Amino acid sequence: MISLEIRIARRLCASSSIVRLPPKRSFSSLPPISSTSSSSSTAPCSEKPRPLIALGIETSCDDTCAAVVTSDRRILSEVLRTQHHLHEPMGGIVPKLAHHAHMRNLPAVVQEAIQKADLGERGIQAIDLIAVTRGPGLAHSLGVGLNAAKTLAAALNKPLIGVHHMEAHALTARLTSQDPHLLTDQSSDNKVAAAAEPSSAPSHWTRADHNKRLAGSDPYPAFPFLTLLVSGGHTMLLIAHSVDRYTTLATTVDDSIGDAFDKSARELQIPWLAGRAGGPGASLEEFAKGSKNPERYLDQLPIPMSLRNNKREMKFSFAGLKAAVTRIVKQETQEAELAGAARGLHPNEIEFMDIERRRDLAAGFQHCAVTHLGQKVAQGLEHCREQGLDISSLVISGGVGRNATVRSTMEQVCAAPMRQEKKSSHQQKQKQKQQQQQPTLPKKVIQVICPPPKLCTDNAVMIAWTGIERFQLGLVDPYDIDIVPKWPLDMLGTGVVPE
């Protein structure tokens, strides 16, 4: 069987004639911050250095992705192959199926990304670095992408950047957003029109729109900022201090919000939406829009971590809410069966829940899950304010970040004044003491930033961009790095990588 690396090499050779390897170079001597590829020392000083060009590869779960991105925030190409048709009949992601699909798809995906980038005569040699998801994710899926990236980097003698998948989600906003306070001159070549608010970005957002709007502007938001990472595998609230340095304020104690959406959609027998923006979670959001009585089941659905004994804990939890949906579906099914039997219907003729009730339950579940997110984000913002940390914005990222209810709720939370809860005299004295030791920042409205919905799900654009951000800080990896299926984001920058 021909190895994946050989297949990729053959495709690239076929698409760009001959791949000529450059003389061997050492990347240990690269400057910590660079905006150009290797250039001749005799080049005239007036020559404008070209931006860095990065190839990104992402195979952490079930989407096979490759993209080419530049350091001046232009997306030259993006290619993605989904696997929904393989996993929907199984009720969820099957690691073995995902692994084999990545093996089949990756060579053509990388080839297409290089061709669409239109890199000129140099072809793939114009790539300055190769970035790839190293973890966390499905072990065998990660291995497909990492082995291909390592082989390409070694063969082309390019720097290799192993990217943390969740850091890439967190930094996507710095690729797609522009400082709203930046005053621009429409007639100036080195400035661009102010970007539309992320939450109101047009649904037909295209790569050309992005490149025209952001090319040449500085990454935004500035550090530090708060990040809400919500996906099928993670639910985390983090402080992003800088590239490679993060502090976790809250994480889930059981299931992720994405998993709760997916499993609830399966319980309600909601068909997956097709395409890149599809999947069970997106289908539940769309299904819930048809609810005529979204409050029907609210008295049976708990808002997690909202009891008096745990509402101040900085934790997420979705297992209880997910179990409540299962319990309601079971109860409704039993009642439908009894009613059908009384009417003399055959079991196959009985619908387990009518569609109106299913829509109402989907809407009730979504309300409780998103309300829980909002409560913990409010606590996180209050924590940062009390600690004197000047947070510039809240960045929502991850697949669940596409959800319009999540976005609108976070905007309401960030626009609202901080709540003052009653505290005992001892707690008040402790708080006063802390405030004396550390100045408290004035309250302000926190801007909510959301990447375009198509870049909230797994993609290679965010991997390429994060590779550029890390490379500019001198964070280059050796060619013998391995996958890290379980990798807490807090461990970045510590020099420790989980076994």
C-alpha positions as CSV (number, residue, x, y, z in Angstrom):
1,M,0.0,0.0,0.0
2,I,1.4,3.4,-1.0
3,S,1.9,5.6,2.0
4,L,0.0,8.9,2.4
5,E,3.2,10.9,2.3
6,I,4.2,9.5,-1.1
7,R,0.7,10.1,-2.5
8,I,0.8,13.8,-1.4
9,A,4.3,14.2,-3.0
10,R,3.2,12.6,-6.3
11,R,0.1,14.9,-6.4
12,L,2.2,18.0,-5.7
13,C,4.8,17.1,-8.3
14,A,2.1,16.5,-10.9
15,S,0.5,19.9,-10.1
16,S,3.7,22.0,-10.1
17,S,6.0,20.1,-12.4
18,I,9.2,19.4,-10.5
19,V,9.7,20.1,-6.8
20,R,13.2,21.4,-6.4
21,L,14.5,21.1,-2.9
22,P,16.4,24.2,-1.6
23,P,19.8,23.9,0.1
24,K,19.5,22.6,3.7
25,R,18.9,25.4,6.2
26,S,18.9,25.6,9.9
27,F,15.8,27.3,11.4
28,S,17.4,27.8,14.8
29,S,19.0,30.9,13.4
30,L,15.8,32.5,12.3
31,P,15.0,35.8,13.9
32,P,12.2,35.6,16.5
33,I,10.0,38.0,14.5
34,S,10.0,37.8,10.7
35,S,7.6,39.0,8.0
36,T,9.5,37.7,5.1
37,S,10.8,34.5,3.8
38,S,14.5,34.0,3.2
39,S,15.9,36.8,1.2
40,S,19.3,37.8,-0.3
41,S,21.5,40.1,1.8
42,T,22.2,42.1,-1.4
43,A,18.6,43.0,-1.9
44,P,18.0,46.7,-2.0
45,C,16.7,48.3,1.2
46,S,13.8,49.9,-0.6
47,E,12.4,46.5,-1.6
48,K,9.2,45.8,0.3
49,P,9.4,42.4,2.0
50,R,6.7,40.0,1.0
51,P,4.4,38.6,3.7
52,L,4.9,35.1,5.1
53,I,2.8,32.4,3.5
54,A,1.7,29.4,5.5
55,L,0.1,26.1,4.6
56,G,-2.2,24.8,7.3
57,I,-3.4,21.2,7.6
58,E,-6.3,20.1,10.0
59,T,-7.4,16.5,10.6
60,S,-8.2,16.5,14.3
61,C,-11.7,15.0,14.0
62,D,-13.9,14.3,10.9
63,D,-13.1,17.2,8.5
64,T,-10.1,17.0,6.2
65,C,-8.8,20.5,5.6
66,A,-6.0,22.5,4.1
67,A,-5.5,26.2,3.6
68,V,-3.0,28.8,2.5
69,V,-2.9,32.1,4.5
70,T,-0.5,35.1,4.6
71,S,0.8,37.1,7.5
72,D,-0.9,40.2,6.2
73,R,-4.2,38.4,6.9
74,R,-5.2,37.2,3.4
75,I,-6.7,33.8,2.9
76,L,-5.3,32.6,-0.4
77,S,-7.2,29.3,-0.5
78,E,-9.2,26.9,1.7
79,V,-10.3,23.4,0.9
80,L,-12.5,21.1,3.2
81,R,-13.9,17.7,2.8
82,T,-16.7,16.7,5.2
83,Q,-17.6,13.2,6.3
84,H,-21.2,13.7,7.4
85,H,-22.4,11.0,5.0
86,L,-20.2,8.5,6.8
87,H,-21.1,9.3,10.4
88,E,-24.7,10.3,10.4
89,P,-26.0,6.8,9.9
90,M,-23.8,5.8,12.9
91,G,-25.3,8.5,15.2
92,G,-22.0,10.2,15.8
93,I,-18.3,10.3,14.9
94,V,-16.7,6.9,14.4
95,P,-12.9,7.3,14.8
96,K,-12.0,4.4,12.5
97,L,-14.1,5.7,9.7
98,A,-12.7,9.2,10.2
99,H,-9.1,7.9,10.0
100,H,-9.6,6.1,6.8
101,A,-11.5,9.0,5.2
102,H,-8.6,11.3,6.1
103,M,-6.2,8.9,4.4
104,R,-8.2,9.0,1.2
105,N,-9.0,12.7,1.2
106,L,-5.9,14.5,2.4
107,P,-3.6,14.2,-0.7
108,A,-6.2,15.8,-3.0
109,V,-7.2,18.4,-0.4
110,V,-3.6,19.6,0.0
111,Q,-3.1,19.6,-3.8
112,E,-6.2,21.6,-4.4
113,A,-5.3,24.2,-1.7
114,I,-1.8,24.7,-3.3
115,Q,-3.4,25.1,-6.8
116,K,-6.1,27.5,-5.7
117,A,-3.6,29.7,-3.8
118,D,-2.0,30.6,-7.2
119,L,1.5,30.9,-5.8
120,G,3.1,31.7,-9.1
121,E,6.1,30.2,-10.7
122,R,7.6,29.0,-7.5
123,G,4.5,27.0,-6.6
124,I,4.8,25.1,-3.3
125,Q,8.3,26.6,-2.8
126,A,6.6,29.9,-2.1
127,I,5.3,28.4,1.1
128,D,7.4,29.7,4.1
129,L,6.1,27.4,6.8
130,I,3.8,24.4,7.4
131,A,1.4,24.4,10.3
132,V,-0.6,21.4,11.4
133,T,-2.9,20.4,14.2
134,R,-1.0,18.4,16.8
135,G,-3.8,18.0,19.3
136,P,-6.1,17.6,21.0
137,G,-8.3,15.4,18.9
138,L,-8.8,11.8,17.7
139,A,-5.4,10.1,17.8
140,H,-5.5,8.3,14.5
141,S,-7.0,11.3,12.7
142,L,-4.3,13.6,14.1
143,G,-1.6,11.2,13.0
144,V,-2.7,11.4,9.3
145,G,-2.3,15.2,9.2
146,L,0.8,15.4,11.3
147,N,2.7,12.7,9.4
148,A,1.8,14.4,6.1
149,A,2.9,17.8,7.4
150,K,6.2,16.5,8.8
151,T,7.1,14.8,5.6
152,L,6.3,17.9,3.5
153,A,8.2,20.2,5.8
154,A,11.2,17.9,5.8
155,A,11.2,17.4,2.1
156,L,10.8,21.1,1.3
157,N,13.1,22.1,4.2
158,K,10.4,24.4,5.7
159,P,9.7,25.2,9.3
160,L,7.1,23.0,11.0
161,I,4.6,24.4,13.5
162,G,2.6,22.0,15.6
163,V,-0.6,23.8,16.6
164,H,-2.9,23.4,19.6
165,H,-6.4,23.0,18.1
166,M,-8.0,25.2,20.8
167,E,-5.4,27.9,20.6
168,A,-6.2,28.1,16.9
169,H,-9.9,28.6,17.6
170,A,-9.0,31.3,20.1
171,L,-6.8,33.2,17.7
172,T,-9.1,33.0,14.7
173,A,-10.6,36.3,15.6
174,R,-7.2,38.0,15.2
175,L,-7.3,37.0,11.6
176,T,-10.9,37.9,10.8
177,S,-11.5,41.0,13.0
178,Q,-10.5,44.7,12.7
179,D,-10.3,47.2,15.5
180,P,-13.7,49.1,15.4
181,H,-12.0,52.2,16.7
182,L,-9.6,52.4,13.8
183,L,-10.3,55.4,11.7
184,T,-9.4,54.7,8.1
185,D,-8.9,56.7,5.0
186,Q,-10.8,55.1,2.1
187,S,-8.4,56.6,-0.4
188,S,-5.3,55.2,1.2
189,D,-3.7,52.1,-0.2
190,N,-2.3,50.9,3.2
191,K,-5.7,51.2,5.0
192,V,-8.9,49.4,4.6
193,A,-12.6,50.1,5.2
194,A,-13.7,49.4,8.8
195,A,-15.0,45.9,9.1
196,A,-18.7,45.2,9.8
197,E,-19.4,44.0,13.3
198,P,-18.7,40.3,13.5
199,S,-22.2,39.4,14.8
200,S,-23.7,41.2,11.8
201,A,-21.3,39.9,9.1
202,P,-23.1,38.9,5.9
203,S,-24.0,35.3,5.5
204,H,-22.4,35.3,2.1
205,W,-19.0,36.2,3.6
206,T,-16.3,35.2,1.0
207,R,-12.6,34.9,1.0
208,A,-12.3,37.9,-1.4
209,D,-14.4,40.1,1.0
210,H,-12.1,39.1,3.9
211,N,-8.9,39.8,2.0
212,K,-10.1,43.2,0.7
213,R,-11.3,44.3,4.2
214,L,-8.4,43.2,6.4
215,A,-5.2,43.1,4.3
216,G,-2.5,45.1,5.9
217,S,-4.3,45.9,9.2
218,D,-3.0,44.7,12.5
219,P,-4.4,41.6,14.3
220,Y,-7.3,42.4,16.6
221,P,-8.3,42.0,19.4
222,A,-5.3,42.9,21.4
223,F,-4.2,40.8,24.3
224,P,-5.5,40.1,26.9
225,F,-9.0,39.1,26.0
226,L,-11.6,36.5,27.2
227,T,-12.3,33.5,25.1
228,L,-15.3,31.2,25.2
229,L,-14.4,28.0,23.4
230,V,-17.6,26.0,22.7
231,S,-17.4,22.9,20.6
232,G,-18.2,19.2,20.4
233,G,-15.2,18.3,22.6
234,H,-14.7,21.4,24.8
235,T,-16.5,24.0,26.8
236,M,-14.0,26.5,28.3
237,L,-13.7,30.0,29.4
238,L,-10.2,31.3,29.1
239,I,-8.1,34.4,29.5
240,A,-5.8,34.8,26.5
241,H,-2.8,36.7,27.8
242,S,-0.7,36.2,24.7
243,V,0.1,33.7,22.0
244,D,1.2,30.5,23.9
245,R,-0.1,31.7,27.3
246,Y,-3.7,31.1,28.6
247,T,-5.4,30.8,31.9
248,T,-8.5,28.6,32.3
249,L,-11.3,30.2,34.3
250,A,-13.9,27.5,33.8
251,T,-14.2,24.2,32.1
252,T,-16.9,21.4,31.9
253,V,-17.0,18.9,34.7
254,D,-18.7,16.3,32.5
255,D,-20.0,16.8,28.9
256,S,-19.3,19.6,26.5
257,I,-22.1,21.8,25.2
258,G,-21.5,20.5,21.7
259,D,-21.9,16.9,22.8
260,A,-25.1,17.9,24.6
261,F,-26.5,19.5,21.5
262,D,-25.5,16.5,19.4
263,K,-27.0,13.9,21.7
264,S,-30.2,15.9,22.2
265,A,-30.6,16.2,18.5
266,R,-30.2,12.4,18.2
267,E,-32.8,11.8,21.0
268,L,-35.2,14.1,19.2
269,Q,-34.5,12.3,15.9
270,I,-33.6,15.5,14.1
271,P,-31.9,14.9,10.7
272,W,-28.5,16.4,10.2
273,L,-28.1,19.4,8.1
274,A,-26.0,18.8,5.1
275,G,-22.8,20.6,4.1
276,R,-20.1,22.4,5.9
277,A,-22.4,24.2,8.3
278,G,-24.3,21.0,9.0
279,G,-24.2,18.3,11.7
280,P,-26.6,17.5,14.6
281,G,-25.9,20.6,16.6
282,A,-26.7,23.0,13.8
283,S,-29.7,20.9,12.9
284,L,-31.1,21.3,16.5
285,E,-30.7,25.1,16.3
286,E,-32.6,25.3,13.0
287,F,-35.2,22.8,14.2
288,A,-35.9,24.9,17.4
289,K,-36.7,28.0,15.3
290,G,-40.0,26.5,14.5
291,S,-41.1,26.2,18.1
292,K,-44.5,27.8,18.9
293,N,-44.3,27.2,22.6
294,P,-40.6,27.3,23.7
295,E,-41.5,27.4,27.4
296,R,-43.5,24.2,27.3
297,Y,-40.8,22.1,29.0
298,L,-38.8,24.7,31.0
299,D,-40.2,23.5,34.3
300,Q,-38.7,20.1,33.6
301,L,-35.3,21.3,32.2
302,P,-32.7,22.5,34.7
303,I,-30.4,25.4,34.2
304,P,-27.0,23.8,35.1
305,M,-25.0,25.1,38.1
306,S,-27.7,27.5,39.2
307,L,-28.6,26.2,42.6
308,R,-27.7,28.2,45.7
309,N,-24.9,25.8,46.7
310,N,-23.1,25.8,43.3
311,K,-24.1,28.8,41.3
312,R,-20.9,30.7,42.2
313,E,-18.6,27.8,41.1
314,M,-16.7,28.5,37.9
315,K,-17.7,25.3,36.2
316,F,-19.8,24.2,33.2
317,S,-22.0,21.1,33.3
318,F,-24.3,19.7,30.7
319,A,-24.8,16.0,31.7
320,G,-27.9,16.8,33.8
321,L,-29.6,18.9,31.1
322,K,-28.9,16.2,28.5
323,A,-30.3,13.5,30.8
324,A,-33.4,15.6,31.3
325,V,-34.0,15.7,27.6
326,T,-33.7,11.9,27.5
327,R,-36.1,11.5,30.4
328,I,-38.7,13.8,28.8
329,V,-38.5,12.0,25.4
330,K,-38.9,8.6,27.2
331,Q,-42.0,9.9,29.1
332,E,-43.6,11.4,26.0
333,T,-42.9,8.2,24.1
334,Q,-44.6,6.1,26.7
335,E,-47.7,8.4,26.8
336,A,-47.9,8.3,23.0
337,E,-47.7,4.5,23.0
338,L,-50.5,4.3,25.6
339,A,-52.7,6.7,23.6
340,G,-52.0,4.9,20.4
341,A,-52.9,1.5,21.9
342,A,-56.1,2.9,23.2
343,R,-57.0,4.0,19.7
344,G,-56.1,0.6,18.3
345,L,-53.1,1.7,16.4
346,H,-50.2,-0.6,15.4
347,P,-46.9,0.3,17.2
348,N,-45.3,1.2,13.9
349,E,-48.1,3.7,13.3
350,I,-47.4,5.6,16.5
351,E,-45.2,8.7,16.4
352,F,-43.0,8.8,19.5
353,M,-43.5,12.6,19.8
354,D,-45.3,15.0,17.5
355,I,-43.1,17.5,15.7
356,E,-44.5,20.5,17.6
357,R,-43.5,19.0,21.0
358,R,-40.1,18.1,19.6
359,R,-39.5,21.6,18.4
360,D,-40.6,23.0,21.8
361,L,-38.2,20.6,23.7
362,A,-35.3,21.5,21.4
363,A,-36.0,25.2,22.0
364,G,-36.2,24.7,25.8
365,F,-33.0,22.7,25.8
366,Q,-31.2,25.4,23.8
367,H,-32.5,28.1,26.2
368,C,-31.2,26.4,29.3
369,A,-27.8,25.5,27.8
370,V,-27.1,29.0,26.5
371,T,-28.4,30.6,29.7
372,H,-25.9,28.5,31.6
373,L,-23.1,29.7,29.3
374,G,-24.2,33.3,29.9
375,Q,-24.2,33.0,33.7
376,K,-20.6,31.7,33.8
377,V,-19.3,34.3,31.3
378,A,-20.8,37.0,33.5
379,Q,-18.9,35.6,36.4
380,G,-15.7,35.4,34.4
381,L,-16.0,39.1,33.4
382,E,-16.6,40.0,37.0
383,H,-13.6,38.0,38.1
384,C,-11.4,39.8,35.6
385,R,-12.6,43.2,36.7
386,E,-12.0,42.4,40.3
387,Q,-8.5,41.2,39.5
388,G,-7.7,44.5,37.7
389,L,-7.3,42.7,34.3
390,D,-8.3,45.0,31.5
391,I,-10.1,42.6,29.1
392,S,-10.5,44.1,25.6
393,S,-13.2,41.8,24.4
394,L,-15.0,38.4,24.5
395,V,-14.1,36.1,21.6
396,I,-16.6,33.3,20.9
397,S,-15.0,30.4,19.0
398,G,-15.6,26.7,18.3
399,G,-18.3,25.0,16.3
400,V,-21.1,26.0,18.7
401,G,-20.0,29.6,18.2
402,R,-22.0,29.6,15.0
403,N,-25.2,29.4,17.1
404,A,-27.1,32.7,16.8
405,T,-28.7,32.3,20.2
406,V,-25.2,31.9,21.8
407,R,-23.9,35.1,20.1
408,S,-26.9,37.2,21.0
409,T,-26.9,36.0,24.6
410,M,-23.2,36.8,25.0
411,E,-23.8,40.3,23.6
412,Q,-26.5,40.9,26.2
413,V,-24.3,39.6,29.0
414,C,-21.4,41.8,28.0
415,A,-23.6,44.9,27.6
416,A,-25.2,44.5,31.0
417,P,-23.8,46.0,34.2
418,M,-22.2,43.6,36.6
419,R,-24.6,42.2,39.1
420,Q,-24.0,42.9,42.8
421,E,-24.9,39.9,45.0
422,K,-25.5,40.0,48.7
423,K,-22.5,39.0,50.7
424,S,-21.9,38.4,54.3
425,S,-20.0,40.9,56.4
426,H,-16.9,38.7,56.4
427,Q,-17.0,38.3,52.6
428,Q,-17.4,42.1,52.2
429,K,-14.3,42.7,54.4
430,Q,-12.3,40.2,52.4
431,K,-13.4,41.8,49.1
432,Q,-12.5,45.3,50.5
433,K,-9.1,44.0,51.5
434,Q,-8.5,42.5,48.0
435,Q,-9.5,45.8,46.3
436,Q,-7.1,47.7,48.5
437,Q,-4.3,45.4,47.4
438,Q,-5.2,45.4,43.7
439,P,-7.0,48.3,42.0
440,T,-10.4,47.6,40.4
441,L,-10.9,48.7,36.9
442,P,-14.0,50.8,36.0
443,K,-16.9,48.9,34.5
444,K,-17.2,49.0,30.7
445,V,-19.0,47.4,27.9
446,I,-17.0,44.4,26.6
447,Q,-17.1,43.9,22.8
448,V,-18.2,40.5,21.6
449,I,-16.2,39.2,18.7
450,C,-17.3,36.2,16.6
451,P,-15.4,34.9,13.6
452,P,-17.5,34.3,10.5
453,P,-19.7,31.2,11.1
454,K,-17.8,29.2,8.4
455,L,-14.5,29.6,10.4
456,C,-16.1,28.7,13.8
457,T,-16.1,25.0,12.9
458,D,-12.8,23.0,12.4
459,N,-10.8,24.5,9.5
460,A,-7.3,24.8,8.2
461,V,-7.4,28.6,8.0
462,M,-7.1,28.9,11.7
463,I,-4.3,26.4,11.8
464,A,-2.3,28.3,9.2
465,W,-2.9,31.6,10.9
466,T,-1.8,30.3,14.3
467,G,1.2,28.8,12.7
468,I,2.1,32.3,11.5
469,E,1.6,33.9,14.9
470,R,3.7,31.3,16.6
471,F,6.5,31.4,13.9
472,Q,6.7,35.2,14.3
473,L,7.6,34.6,18.0
474,G,10.2,32.0,17.1
475,L,8.0,29.0,18.2
476,V,9.2,26.4,15.7
477,D,8.9,22.6,16.3
478,P,11.3,19.8,15.3
479,Y,10.3,17.3,12.7
480,D,10.0,14.5,15.2
481,I,7.1,15.9,17.2
482,D,4.2,13.5,18.0
483,I,0.5,13.9,18.3
484,V,-1.1,15.0,21.7
485,P,-4.7,13.7,21.8
486,K,-5.3,15.1,25.3
487,W,-3.6,18.5,25.7
488,P,-4.8,21.1,28.3
489,L,-4.5,24.6,26.8
490,D,-3.0,25.9,30.1
491,M,0.1,23.7,29.4
492,L,1.1,25.8,26.4
493,G,4.2,27.8,27.1
494,T,5.2,25.6,30.1
495,G,7.5,23.4,28.0
496,V,5.6,20.4,29.2
497,V,3.7,18.2,26.7
498,P,1.4,15.3,27.9
499,E,2.6,11.9,27.0
